Amino acid sequence: MSELQRTPLRDFHAAHGGRLVDFAGWEMPVQYRSILEEHRAVRRAAGLFDVSHMGEVDVRGPEAGKFLQHLVTNDVTKLFPGRVLYSPMCYENGGVVDDLLVYKRGPDDYFLCINAGNIAKDLAWLHTRARGFAVTVTDRSADYALLAVQGPQAATIVQSLTGAKLGLVKYYHFAEGTVAGVQCLISRTGYTGEDGFELYHAPGDAVALAEALLAAGTPQGLELVGLGSRDSLRLEAGYPLYGHELSADISPLTAGLGWTVKLDKPDGFVGAEALRAEQAAGGARRVVFFNTGDRRIVRADTPVLGRSGATVGRVLSGTLSPMLNEAIGSALVPASAVADPLAVEIRGEKINLSLVKPPFVALKK
């Protein structure tokens, strides 16, 4: 068994009572006190996350924009310096390589944030697809630590530690500045559905920045938050997780992310032909979100039953919503079954699924 990778904050987590687990080959905190309490803290005040396991990539050169426009499904030409774009990146067959963030720093200078479990695969794909473009692709993952502050009090907390005017940084925009004396790329993005910031910075500054944020935020109700509540928060918001609602087998259209797929891009993009065919055919499958009115969690890969009681699909993600106090989740089902009664079976008991358009809770962002 290979040794787990560690972020610069591994000992910080242990010192603060974090329960460390293996996550995509990284030793990460799943929780500190309670997943439910940490989740509620983010919804009501703020949470501090270590997401330094995420990957970072520089894409630079005179054809950097052209390359990315060819690579991802969303429209990179809409970017300008200081703007961030969310987009899937697809295989030729329309399946998803990864979903990522694209930052534009300058005309020939872009920065990508990619999922931790996909770093090696994504880099191989990026290098392969870059052939023929005047562009350089550089793995910068080891050069960055990443902290996220999320929740209604996030802006107040971060603003107390920086001279940057955060009120001018709109959602899905970023700025450069110092936070608690640490040079950061300050990104108004996140994965919880709440307002907040992601702070990219040098690994050697991670502990000092985390301690400063914790000290400034504790009086505002900020709590340290692990991966457990990160997952329940994103599911409550209706955000996809790669390997669950998006995968090599689940296209952005199937996942309900049609707003990120710009089939009218003049020069197309990788996977456009397959996605255009899927759209024209109406899509055979669909990712749906559900609640149950029951507290029993519906686990991933649980069979979804149709009107006749036969299996028609499978659960992709499932958790207990700490805000609703009931089970919520997502499932992959035939498009033809969406209008039918759907159910799952838990310990021999049939539980009906009520389809919901996320988010499951009102968000303050």
PAROLUM-734791 format. One line per 5 residues: number of its first residue (from 1); their letters; for each residue z, y, x of C-alpha. Coordinates in Angstrom, 3 decimals. Layout:
# residues N
NUM	a	Z Y X  ...
END
This chain:
# residues 365
1	mselq	0.000 0.000 0.000  -0.997 3.370 1.455  1.681 6.017 1.951  1.923 8.622 -0.795  0.725 12.111 -0.008
6	rtplr	3.257 14.926 -0.289  2.924 18.574 -1.224  4.781 21.208 0.846  7.373 21.291 -1.952  8.352 17.618 -1.893
11	dfhaa	11.822 18.276 -0.419  12.258 21.295 -2.717  11.731 19.004 -5.699  14.221 16.448 -4.393  16.811 19.151 -3.699
16	hggrl	16.466 20.451 -7.255  16.864 17.034 -8.862  13.205 16.180 -9.446  12.470 12.526 -10.253  9.565 11.715 -7.953
21	vdfag	6.804 9.278 -8.901  3.351 8.215 -7.722  0.701 10.391 -9.375  -2.892 9.867 -8.201  -1.582 8.918 -4.756
26	wempv	0.810 11.887 -4.561  4.607 11.864 -4.662  5.231 14.330 -7.501  8.102 15.251 -9.839  7.662 13.776 -13.323
31	qyrsi	10.727 15.647 -14.589  13.900 17.445 -13.507  16.311 17.415 -16.463  14.409 16.348 -19.555  10.718 16.319 -20.412
36	leehr	11.517 17.608 -23.898  13.671 20.480 -22.588  11.144 21.435 -19.919  8.352 21.432 -22.498  10.328 23.671 -24.847
41	avrra	11.191 26.030 -21.984  7.480 26.640 -21.336  6.775 27.293 -25.012  9.792 29.608 -25.421  10.204 31.253 -21.993
46	aglfd	8.535 29.941 -18.827  8.099 26.965 -16.543  7.370 26.652 -12.829  4.979 23.847 -11.844  3.938 22.532 -8.452
51	vshmg	0.240 21.685 -8.694  -0.451 21.712 -4.958  -2.028 18.268 -5.256  -5.124 19.846 -6.834  -8.223 20.125 -4.644
56	evdvr	-9.893 23.318 -3.461  -13.458 23.697 -2.214  -15.402 26.636 -0.784  -19.064 26.885 -1.806  -20.831 29.546 0.223
61	gpeag	-24.320 30.597 1.168  -27.361 32.504 -0.111  -28.009 29.811 -2.761  -24.363 29.113 -3.683  -24.777 30.495 -7.197
66	kflqh	-28.078 28.688 -7.717  -26.519 25.426 -6.541  -23.527 25.702 -8.868  -25.767 26.683 -11.789  -27.680 23.429 -11.162
71	lvtnd	-24.468 21.423 -10.713  -22.279 22.298 -13.723  -22.948 22.448 -17.453  -21.610 25.961 -18.085  -23.412 29.190 -17.165
76	vtklf	-22.436 30.351 -13.683  -24.674 33.439 -13.962  -22.083 34.936 -16.351  -19.610 35.171 -13.474  -18.830 38.286 -11.462
81	pgrvl	-16.318 38.810 -8.624  -12.851 38.289 -10.074  -13.977 36.015 -12.933  -13.172 32.315 -13.451  -15.295 29.742 -15.327
86	yspmc	-14.204 26.380 -16.736  -16.913 23.712 -16.697  -17.567 19.985 -16.665  -19.743 18.613 -13.867  -21.915 15.714 -15.023
91	yengg	-23.805 12.713 -13.757  -27.469 12.348 -14.652  -26.511 10.176 -17.649  -24.278 12.913 -19.123  -20.995 11.266 -18.139
96	vvddl	-18.489 13.527 -16.434  -17.829 13.568 -12.677  -14.956 16.017 -13.168  -13.971 19.166 -15.007  -13.189 22.098 -12.773
101	lvykr	-12.655 25.830 -12.351  -15.278 27.997 -10.635  -14.067 31.263 -9.056  -16.550 33.901 -7.947  -15.268 35.907 -4.976
106	gpddy	-18.553 37.502 -3.991  -22.353 37.215 -4.383  -22.570 34.195 -2.058  -18.935 33.103 -2.152  -17.428 30.716 -4.712
111	flcin	-14.223 28.700 -4.839  -13.649 25.522 -6.874  -10.429 23.951 -8.093  -10.870 20.228 -8.770  -8.641 17.427 -10.044
116	agnia	-6.353 15.722 -7.535  -7.465 12.186 -8.327  -11.139 13.124 -7.927  -11.125 15.015 -4.620  -12.933 12.411 -2.487
121	kdlaw	-15.397 11.523 -5.257  -16.125 15.176 -6.061  -16.695 16.105 -2.433  -19.132 13.235 -1.976  -20.984 14.319 -5.130
126	lhtra	-21.042 17.981 -4.075  -22.411 17.167 -0.624  -25.069 14.860 -2.078  -26.253 17.383 -4.666  -26.199 20.269 -2.151
131	rgfav	-29.129 18.809 -0.210  -32.066 21.170 -0.480  -29.910 24.239 -1.204  -28.978 26.921 1.326  -25.279 26.334 0.805
136	tvtdr	-22.233 24.999 2.644  -19.527 22.953 0.901  -16.123 22.939 2.625  -13.010 21.020 1.619  -10.103 23.499 1.679
141	sadya	-7.535 21.310 -0.085  -5.226 21.132 2.930  -5.278 24.922 3.277  -3.706 25.699 -0.087  -0.513 25.120 -2.002
146	llavq	-0.591 25.967 -5.699  2.229 27.058 -8.011  1.814 27.733 -11.729  4.080 29.935 -13.837  3.406 29.377 -17.539
151	gpqaa	4.971 30.685 -20.735  5.629 33.878 -22.731  7.786 35.318 -19.923  5.395 34.373 -17.103  3.808 37.819 -16.738
156	tivqs	7.209 39.562 -16.639  8.495 37.154 -13.996  5.474 37.326 -11.696  5.110 41.096 -12.154  8.660 41.572 -10.881
161	ltgak	7.581 40.111 -7.538  4.198 41.796 -7.024  2.641 45.219 -6.795  -0.583 43.875 -8.308  -1.204 45.264 -11.785
166	lglvk	-1.185 42.037 -13.746  -1.962 43.810 -16.992  -5.437 44.448 -15.600  -5.976 40.747 -14.828  -7.399 39.319 -18.041
171	yyhfa	-7.395 35.666 -19.101  -9.696 33.637 -16.827  -9.806 36.403 -14.231  -8.132 36.616 -10.824  -7.045 39.089 -8.181
176	egtva	-5.809 39.023 -4.588  -2.305 40.277 -3.836  1.142 39.459 -2.534  3.825 37.798 -4.660  7.328 37.890 -3.134
181	gvqcl	5.618 38.908 0.109  3.296 35.882 0.076  -0.457 36.468 0.097  -1.894 34.836 -3.040  -4.994 34.420 -5.099
186	isrtg	-3.459 35.299 -8.479  -5.334 33.502 -11.252  -4.584 34.096 -14.939  -5.359 30.534 -15.938  -3.340 27.462 -16.814
191	ytged	-3.118 24.107 -18.528  -0.423 24.616 -21.155  -2.028 26.898 -23.744  0.464 29.645 -22.874  -0.085 32.813 -20.872
196	gfely	0.544 32.400 -17.180  -0.634 32.496 -13.612  -1.682 30.046 -10.932  -0.858 31.213 -7.412  -2.949 29.824 -4.544
201	hapgd	-1.290 30.407 -1.175  -0.765 28.978 2.319  1.225 25.719 2.382  3.755 27.172 4.812  4.734 29.807 2.233
206	avala	5.226 27.398 -0.674  9.000 26.924 -0.469  9.743 30.641 -0.058  7.484 31.514 -2.987  8.938 28.787 -5.209
211	ealla	12.507 29.894 -4.455  11.617 33.542 -5.162  9.956 32.671 -8.481  12.884 30.482 -9.497  15.416 33.213 -8.654
216	agtpq	13.437 35.889 -10.500  12.679 33.670 -13.472  15.968 31.899 -14.153  17.488 34.920 -15.953  14.348 34.964 -18.156
221	glelv	14.755 31.293 -19.086  12.329 29.811 -16.527  12.846 26.150 -15.674  11.334 23.817 -13.124  8.781 21.627 -14.889
226	glgsr	7.371 18.225 -13.950  4.202 16.324 -14.711  5.665 14.742 -17.843  5.859 17.968 -19.797  2.658 19.225 -18.188
231	dslrl	0.911 16.365 -19.979  2.634 16.922 -23.346  1.936 20.659 -23.127  -1.768 20.184 -22.458  -2.068 17.630 -25.260
236	eagyp	-0.336 19.953 -27.749  -2.874 22.613 -26.723  -5.755 20.158 -27.162  -6.897 20.315 -23.533  -8.713 17.302 -22.044
241	lyghe	-7.394 15.280 -19.122  -9.962 13.658 -16.861  -9.837 9.893 -17.247  -8.713 10.261 -20.848  -10.670 12.716 -23.063
246	lsadi	-13.331 13.135 -20.339  -14.690 10.438 -18.050  -17.840 8.920 -16.600  -18.168 7.266 -20.034  -17.256 10.289 -22.217
251	splta	-19.619 13.261 -22.122  -18.605 16.894 -22.759  -20.408 16.766 -26.109  -18.516 13.639 -27.182  -15.290 15.324 -26.043
256	glgwt	-15.910 18.355 -28.260  -16.651 20.663 -25.340  -20.107 21.686 -26.531  -19.178 25.331 -25.875  -19.246 24.525 -22.138
261	vkldk	-22.693 22.891 -22.253  -25.506 25.453 -21.942  -28.612 23.415 -22.681  -30.704 26.589 -22.699  -30.206 27.288 -18.978
266	pdgfv	-33.780 28.019 -17.769  -33.718 25.640 -14.809  -31.522 23.006 -16.419  -28.633 21.236 -14.698  -27.617 17.750 -13.676
271	gaeal	-27.264 15.680 -16.852  -29.037 18.175 -19.130  -31.712 15.742 -20.268  -29.175 13.106 -21.304  -26.970 15.654 -23.060
276	raeqa	-29.956 17.129 -24.880  -30.846 13.644 -26.141  -27.239 13.056 -27.229  -27.187 16.325 -29.139  -30.517 15.586 -30.820
281	aggar	-29.262 12.163 -31.933  -26.114 13.678 -33.391  -23.708 11.866 -31.061  -22.608 8.311 -31.796  -18.965 8.831 -30.791
286	rvvff	-16.409 11.575 -31.015  -13.077 12.452 -29.455  -10.628 13.356 -32.218  -7.018 14.567 -32.171  -4.353 13.266 -34.530
291	ntgdr	-0.744 13.383 -35.605  1.169 10.672 -37.429  4.248 12.133 -39.137  6.175 9.497 -37.167  8.115 9.797 -33.893
296	rivra	6.835 6.542 -32.379  4.443 7.363 -29.549  0.926 5.943 -29.864  0.051 4.835 -26.336  -3.318 5.157 -24.633
301	dtpvl	-5.657 2.195 -25.276  -3.986 1.342 -28.598  -6.771 0.091 -30.932  -7.749 2.471 -33.734  -8.316 0.698 -37.036
306	grsga	-10.900 1.720 -39.640  -11.016 1.426 -43.399  -11.387 -2.370 -43.340  -8.629 -2.855 -40.795  -11.100 -3.729 -38.039
311	tvgrv	-10.919 -2.013 -34.650  -13.291 0.965 -34.513  -12.010 2.880 -31.475  -9.152 3.406 -29.060  -6.442 5.940 -28.347
316	lsgtl	-7.128 8.096 -25.276  -3.817 9.982 -24.963  -0.553 9.898 -26.867  2.849 11.561 -26.677  5.705 12.931 -28.747
321	spmln	5.252 16.624 -29.484  8.596 18.268 -28.636  7.729 21.218 -30.877  6.655 19.161 -33.920  8.984 16.192 -33.347
326	eaigs	6.194 13.743 -34.172  3.642 11.685 -32.318  0.325 13.328 -31.454  -2.675 12.088 -29.565  -6.411 11.758 -29.129
331	alvpa	-8.803 8.904 -29.785  -12.422 7.916 -29.239  -14.037 6.727 -32.466  -17.549 6.392 -33.938  -18.742 9.650 -35.470
336	savad	-19.398 7.709 -38.676  -15.698 6.803 -38.921  -14.288 10.331 -38.687  -14.306 10.822 -42.464  -12.656 7.431 -43.102
341	plave	-8.930 6.606 -43.106  -7.866 5.735 -39.567  -4.710 3.973 -38.448  -2.973 2.216 -35.576  -0.537 -0.655 -35.537
346	irgek	2.815 -0.322 -33.775  5.031 -3.431 -33.621  3.288 -4.889 -36.632  3.530 -1.734 -38.744  0.475 0.264 -39.773
351	inlsl	0.690 3.993 -38.960  -1.877 6.323 -40.501  -3.568 8.950 -38.331  -4.129 12.457 -39.690  -6.937 14.203 -37.840
356	vkppf	-6.075 17.681 -36.577  -8.095 20.446 -34.980  -6.023 21.503 -31.952  -3.973 23.296 -30.886  -1.201 21.458 -32.666
361	valkk	1.140 24.457 -32.403  0.686 28.221 -32.526  0.133 29.514 -28.998  1.126 32.967 -27.798  -1.657 33.352 -25.227
END
